[in-house]
Amino acid sequence: MQIPVKLIGNVASPYTRKMIAYLRYKRIPYEVIWGQPEEVLKNMNIEAPKPVLLPVFLFEREGQLKAECDSTPIIREFEEKYSARSVLPNDPALNFINYVLEDFGDEWCTKYMFHYRWYFQEDADNAGTILPLGINSNLNDEELKFFKDVFAKRQIDRLWVVGSNDDTAEFIDKSYRNVLKIFENHFKLSPFLLGNTPSSCDFAIYGQFTQLVGFDPTPRRIAHEISPRTIAWVNTLDDRGGLDFQENNNRLEDISESIHELFKELSISYVPTMIENSNAHRQGKDQWEVALKDNTWKQKTFPYQAKCLNWIREEFSLLNHGDKERVLAFLTSNNCQSLIEES
Ligand SMILES: N[C@@H](CCC(=O)N[C@@H](CS)C(=O)NCC(=O)O)C(=O)O
């Protein structure tokens, strides 16, 4: 019997949901501990990773359990170990586009998630109550009130970190609605983002959308208004262990028009912000701003996202010359070429 993969997570954590849905699709046995990683790790006498992010995986390394975070490289490690039911398209150029979309899910869609969760009172109130109960449903009312205040205050103070503020709220909302419209068209023709079976980018974007369509009231209402097909994609991707596997042999050139549309959305949101953040990080600035369509985006420098952009460029550098040309043609046609060009 296979030893189950162990992880610590929270149902309200998009990256936890990304990884659990991935493990189910792959039919990899797992054991999830719903809890606060610091506490769980302390009880297990395992050193906490730095920083502690959800989910935390417990991997056996050299005979000892080691706590590790970061879903994107962890998926790549699983793909090596469990090669059946691959979530990486076979065409290297399409696989690169999958990598970019996975990062878009993790690093841009998370701005929708964090913004809607804490910006409006109704949503903050919902999250403040449900989040602590997700860690311990037995809290008494007094404890719940205490944790609600602590959580809500901490997260509302951190909205600035992801770039959610009065100046960017409208832009975030427009971008979210735009992505929903693109998805609605896309899912009329294709069950998943890049083919007939899910790719790792499906799981990343799904993770954020589990919250947007299933946890927070404002984005849930918007999603139901604009894209019932996105709701269905989220609900079913939760457990696709029963889906028959088909190799994803699609070529980048065969990709649907809606994915081109999605990259046009990236070109005015995710791409310029990733680049400006990385420039600010290189120049040692602790905050930055960039003019986006009709809005100025302002946020704190996020070193992790500078690392993500480097990883994207590293992935690109691993392609052969012909595949690089194909990717560049795709990105250029959607105005995203700066993602792989040093500025
Ligand atoms: N890049 C990481 C990001 C994980 C992440 O940011 N998790 C969030 C929760 S969903 C977190 O733990 N944030 C830290 C905090 O809220 O203190 C991954 O892909 O796993």
The ligand as an SDF file (V2000), in Angstrom:
LIG
                    3D

 20 19  0  0  0  0  0  0  0  0999 V2000
    3.2770   30.2050   -3.2570 N   0  0  0  0  0  0  0  0  0  0  0  0
    2.6500   29.5200   -2.1510 C   0  0  0  0  0  0  0  0  0  0  0  0
    1.6400   30.4570   -1.5620 C   0  0  0  0  0  0  0  0  0  0  0  0
    0.8610   29.9100   -0.4190 C   0  0  0  0  0  0  0  0  0  0  0  0
    0.1640   31.0150    0.3520 C   0  0  0  0  0  0  0  0  0  0  0  0
    0.3870   32.2100    0.1300 O   0  0  0  0  0  0  0  0  0  0  0  0
   -0.7070   30.6220    1.2780 N   0  0  0  0  0  0  0  0  0  0  0  0
   -1.4280   31.6070    2.0570 C   0  0  0  0  0  0  0  0  0  0  0  0
   -2.7640   31.0880    2.4960 C   0  0  0  0  0  0  0  0  0  0  0  0
   -3.7810   30.5210    1.2270 S   0  0  0  0  0  0  0  0  0  0  0  0
   -0.6980   31.8900    3.3260 C   0  0  0  0  0  0  0  0  0  0  0  0
   -0.3440   30.9600    4.0150 O   0  0  0  0  0  0  0  0  0  0  0  0
   -0.4410   33.1720    3.6130 N   0  0  0  0  0  0  0  0  0  0  0  0
    0.2860   33.5600    4.7720 C   0  0  0  0  0  0  0  0  0  0  0  0
   -0.5120   34.2660    5.7630 C   0  0  0  0  0  0  0  0  0  0  0  0
   -1.7130   34.4920    5.5210 O   0  0  0  0  0  0  0  0  0  0  0  0
    0.0680   34.5990    6.8050 O   0  0  0  0  0  0  0  0  0  0  0  0
    2.0470   28.2450   -2.6810 C   0  0  0  0  0  0  0  0  0  0  0  0
    1.8760   28.1370   -3.8920 O   0  0  0  0  0  0  0  0  0  0  0  0
    1.8190   27.3080   -1.9170 O   0  0  0  0  0  0  0  0  0  0  0  0
  1  2  1  0
  2  3  1  0
  2 18  1  0
  3  4  1  0
  4  5  1  0
  5  6  2  0
  5  7  1  0
  7  8  1  0
  8  9  1  0
  8 11  1  0
  9 10  1  0
 11 12  2  0
 11 13  1  0
 13 14  1  0
 14 15  1  0
 15 16  2  0
 15 17  1  0
 18 19  2  0
 18 20  1  0
M  END
$$$$
